[in-house]
Amino acid sequence: MTQNWRFAPHDESQVRRLSSEMRISPLLAQVLIARGLQDVGTARSFINARMNELLDPCSMPGIEEATDRVIAALNSKRRITIYGDYDVDGMTATSILLQCITLANGQCDYFIPNRLDDGYGLNCDAILELHEEDPERLLITVDCGITSVTEAALAKELGLELIITDHHQMDEELPAAACLVHPRLPGGDYEFPHLCGAGVALKLAWAVCQKLGDGQKASPQMREFLKCAVGLAAIGTIADVVPLVGENRIIVRYGLGALAELAPLGLQELMKVAEIKTGQPLDTEDIGFAIAPRLNAAGRLGQARLAVELLTTSNRERAVQLALYLDELNKNRRTVERRILKQAREMVEENAEWEEHQTLVLAHPDWHPGVIGIVANRVAEHFEKPTVLIALEAATRTGQGSARSFAGFDLHAGFSSCAEHLMRFGGHQAAAGLRIEEDKIEDFRQAFAAYAATAPPPSDDDLLVKIDAEVCLNEITKQAVLELDCLGPFGQENPRPQFVATRVELAEPPKTMGEGGRHLSLVFQQHKTRIRAIAFGKGEWASQMEEAGGPFSISFAPNINRFRGFESVQLQLKDWISETADTTVTS
């Protein structure tokens, strides 16, 4: 599917003015203007975002009552149990509250459901078990629970005090918990709606620390803890792919700095096995591509408790053991993913009749339900179709499925239209999950394809790539890239600056690299300037680019590659067009 490039408009006089008044390069000024930061005050406020700009935690709906309940439980020596989720956001949120309450001399433990046996969120069996073990405990959810109406009703019936903290989409009916904490709770007026679960947990921990101090400020010990907690919240924020704007950008900006100085023992050891140098500034790529996948592997393979232990242990020897084990789990996960991806591609190629479908629904008895979501994303990108992968269970003759969208297709709407064929489903537009009886898969496949055939086609915005500026490669110097880093941290809704260069040639034949030749290494040349580039997950471009021939127009995001003490500019190739072919560019 062809993607169009939309170039941001630039007023040259405006670029010169902003560059002069802020004493920045014209290139940085162009990017700021492209992103709507056109006046000096707004631009400086964005670049220099401060920790003291975080909103008062008590302005979040439910926080004050939740804080009072936590303090009361601490004073009465009751057990406090954190009920987390098995993804990185849930693990870091669990770790934040666990450490906060433990530091306050509270009796605290945690429960994380097994992804494979218990499924997502609160479940009635767990509530019954926790109540039977200690009916006086205070139960606090993190990163889950806001749709758990039945489970909250059971807790209320049992007399189990339940605080729900969450950030996910709410249903019309809210759970009848003792207290709800959520940035978008009806009737509230919290100014930033995009916090992740760890961000919400950080706010609750902050409010508890204030209350344990003088009511406004935390004690020195708790302030030191909160610095570490911001680092954990940064990991959860990056891993959950929430918008890196507003409070999230501040949390990640200062959290990455905190991790470089105050990383917990387990994270220090995990950084070593991931070959990230400790004590140096981290970026979002370090978290997103090295730390988060290793933590996530534990959750995907049913061992999320070990990740929380890694994040909270004070025992160096145990931290080393856990880091090595999580690294091994991650290697196993990648092996399983490669096998599933190969099988999925073969299934599509063997079923020519699916070519007419605008969606893919694939099922297999040997697939692991914990990793099919990642593979579904790769299959969707490869075949440019919304994709559902289903792991079949022989014992129950049912399947657990994960789906990923493509080009803005609304998965939740699609599943809703096929609900008669499903046991249950959930999720949102871009990612969703389902449970289905094995003998209904073919009916679902046909119904899902039929819905897609009548659904609105992708809008222009779904197919547009936003370009900050057109440049010459000799402008992309190390100094220029380092200056652009002031716009970070980069992530969802605040991507790395993306540029286009034209009349670019391949200085060398492109080479595939990585596991199975998934990635692509290139060297581009424009006039006398040569720059190395990498295209992640685009190994197939090697033959396509050689066949198409140059010169090329390339779309890329520059960064600094740090390797064995050396730093050099590297381009992340996002898209390319042979200039001998027809193209569509939007300005």
C-alpha positions, 0 to 999 in steps of 0.5 A: 500500500503506497504511503504519501508524504506530507511536507509541513509548510514553512514560512522562511521568514518565520524560520529565520525569526525563530532561529535568531530569537532562540539562537538555534539552527534553522533546521531545528526551527523548521521542525519546531514550526512543523510541529506547531511550536511557532512562537518563542514562548511555546517552543521554549516551554516545550523544550524546557519542560520541568518536573514542577509542571506535573499536576498536583496528584490530589487533583486526580479523581479519587486520589485523596480518598484512596490515599486516606484508605492507604494511610488508614490501612498502614496505621491499622497494620493491615495487609495491603495487596497490589493487584497488577497486570502482566505487561510492563506498565502493570509490572512497573505500576506494581513495583512503584506501590509495593516499594512505597508501602514497604518503605512506609513500614507497611505489610505489602505483597502483590498478585499478578494474574498468569497471562495463560491461566487467569487472563487479563485483569481482576478475576473472581477466583483470585478475589475469592482466594485473596479474601479467604487468605486474609479477609481484612486486607486492602486490595489495590489494582494497578493498570486494570479493573475499571471494567471489572463490574462483576469482580468488584461486586463480588469483593463488595459482597465479601467485604473486601476493601477494593481500590481500583486504579486504572487508565483504560477505557471505561464502560458506561457502568463503573465497578462498585469498588470502595474507591476509583482512581482514574484520570478520566473519571466522569465528573472529574476535571483532571487536565491530562487524560493520557497517563498510563497505569504506572503514571497513575500509580506514581501519582498515588504513591506521590500523594501517599508520600506527601500525606506521610510527610507534612501533608505537602512535602515528602520526607527526604527518604520518600523523596529519594524513592519518588525519584526512582519511582519516576524512572519506573513510571517512565519505563511503563509509559514508554512500553505502553505507547501512550502519547509522549506529550504533557505529563508523560513527556515530563515523566519520561524526560526526568525518569530516563535521567533518574534511571541513569543515576538511580536504577534499581539493582535489577535494572542495572543487571538487566541493562548489562545483559542488554549491553546498555552502559549504566551511568550514561543517559538512556533514551526511549529506544533503550527502553523500548527495544532492550529493557521492555521486551525482556520484562515483557517476555516474563509476562508473555510466558506466564512469569510476570512475578519474576519481573516485579521481583527484578525491579524491587530486589535489593539482593545483588546476587538475586538481581543477576540471576533474574536478569540472566533468566529474563534475558533467556526468556526473551531469547526463547520468545524471539525463537517462538515468534520466528517459528510462528511468523514462518508458519503464518506466512506459509499458511497465507501462501498456501491458501490463494483464496484468501488473497481476495480477503481484506483481512487475515484470520489464521489459526494453529494448535502449536502457537503460543498465546502469549506471543501471537500479538507481536507476530500478528503485527508483523503479519499485518505489516507484511501483507498490509491487512488487519490480521487475527492469529489464533492459538488453538487449545486441543483440550477445550477445542477453543482458541485464544486470538490476538489481532492487530490493525492496518491502515486505521481499520477498526478492529473493535467495530469489526469484532462487534459485527461478528460477535455471534461467532465469538465467545468473547472479545475486547480491545480497541481500534488498533489491537484486540483479543478474542476467544472462539470455538474452533469449529466457528473459525471459518464462519468468523473468517468469512464474516470478518472479511465481509465486514472489511469489504464494506467498511470505510476505506482508509482515510488519507490521514491513515496513509500519510507520512508527516515530513518535518522538512526536506534536507540535503544529507550534508545538513545531517551532521552530528551537531545537528542531530544532537541539537534535535535531541532537545525535542525528545524524549521521542515516542507516540505523538512526538516522533523523532524528526522525519526528513526527506532527501532527494537525488540520493544514490546507494553507495554500496549494495544493501545488506541484510542483517540480524536474525533471518535477515530481517533488517537492512544495512545501507550506505547512501550518498548525495554529492560528496556526503555518505551516511550509513542507514538502517531499516528495521524489519525491512530486509526485503527492501534489499532486492527491491531497491537494487531492482528499482535502481536510483536515484532515490528519494528517502524518508528517514529519522536521524539519530546518533549510533553509539558503538564501542565508544564511538559516535556517528550519525545514522539514518533510520530509513522509513520509506523510499521511492525510486525517482524513476517511478511515479510517486505521490507527494502531498504538501 
